Amino acid sequence: MQLNQEKVSLGKLSVENKTEFVWVQVGKENVQTALSLVGYKAALQPAMEFVFGNSFVCKDMDAAKRVTFDECINKKSVTLDGDSFDPAGTLTGGNTSVSSSAL
């Protein structure tokens, strides 16, 4: 499927088409859908799409920022290090150094 580079509302696209659009914008090697990383029974498909269908797991912070803050994508994302980005502007998580103090 070829996707036009014009503004596209991802809310009206299927999960598969959203993923293809994000891959075009960010690079297939840099992002995966959260849904594709979770195992589940076929009967749970609608619920799993509801929970994970609009979130992406990204290789690094740069890819996550592009997924979350690109006006055409605007979806939640998390990096492999655990940094979580939300289109509302929040950034949470991340990994901590093993040697960091508890204070």
C-alpha positions in Angstrom: 0.0 0.0 0.0 1.4 3.4 -1.0 0.6 6.2 1.5 0.6 9.8 0.5 2.9 12.2 2.4 0.1 14.7 2.9 -1.6 15.2 6.2 -3.4 12.1 7.2 -5.6 11.5 10.2 -4.5 8.2 11.7 -7.7 8.0 13.7 -9.5 6.9 10.6 -7.0 4.3 9.5 -6.9 0.6 10.5 -4.1 -0.6 12.8 -2.2 -2.0 9.8 -2.4 1.2 7.8 -1.4 3.3 10.9 1.7 1.1 11.2 2.6 1.5 7.5 2.2 5.2 7.8 4.5 5.4 10.8 7.1 3.1 9.1 7.2 5.5 6.2 7.7 8.5 8.5 10.1 7.0 11.0 11.6 3.9 9.4 10.5 0.3 9.9 13.8 -0.5 11.7 13.0 2.2 14.4 9.5 1.4 15.5 7.0 -1.4 16.1 3.5 -1.4 17.3 3.0 -2.4 20.9 0.2 -4.7 19.7 2.7 -6.7 17.6 4.8 -7.4 20.7 2.0 -8.9 22.8 0.8 -12.5 22.5 -3.0 -13.1 22.8 -5.8 -15.4 21.7 -7.8 -14.4 18.6 -10.9 -13.9 20.6 -9.2 -11.0 22.5 -8.3 -9.1 19.3 -10.7 -6.2 19.8 -9.7 -5.7 23.4 -6.0 -5.9 22.6 -6.4 -3.4 19.7 -8.2 -1.0 22.1 -5.4 -1.3 24.7 -2.3 -1.5 22.5 -3.4 -0.4 19.0 -2.5 3.2 19.3 0.9 2.8 21.0 4.3 2.3 19.5 7.6 0.9 20.8 10.6 2.8 19.4 14.3 2.1 19.2 15.3 5.4 20.7 14.1 8.8 22.0 14.5 10.4 18.6 12.1 7.9 16.9 9.7 8.1 19.9 9.6 11.9 19.7 8.8 11.7 16.0 6.0 9.2 16.6 4.5 11.2 19.4 4.9 14.8 18.4 4.6 14.6 14.6 1.2 16.3 13.8 0.3 13.5 11.4 1.0 10.6 13.8 0.5 12.0 17.3 0.4 8.6 19.2 1.8 7.4 22.5 5.3 5.8 22.3 7.8 4.2 24.6 11.5 3.6 24.0 13.4 0.3 24.6 14.9 2.1 27.6 11.5 2.7 29.1 11.0 6.4 28.3 7.4 7.0 27.7 6.0 9.9 25.5 2.5 11.1 25.3 1.0 13.5 22.8 -0.3 15.5 25.7 3.3 16.5 26.4 4.2 14.3 29.3 7.5 12.3 29.5 7.9 9.6 32.0 10.1 6.7 32.9 13.4 5.8 31.6 16.1 3.6 33.0 18.2 4.5 35.9 21.8 3.7 36.6 22.4 0.7 38.9 24.9 2.9 40.8 22.4 5.8 41.4 21.5 6.5 45.0 18.0 6.0 46.4 17.8 9.6 47.3 
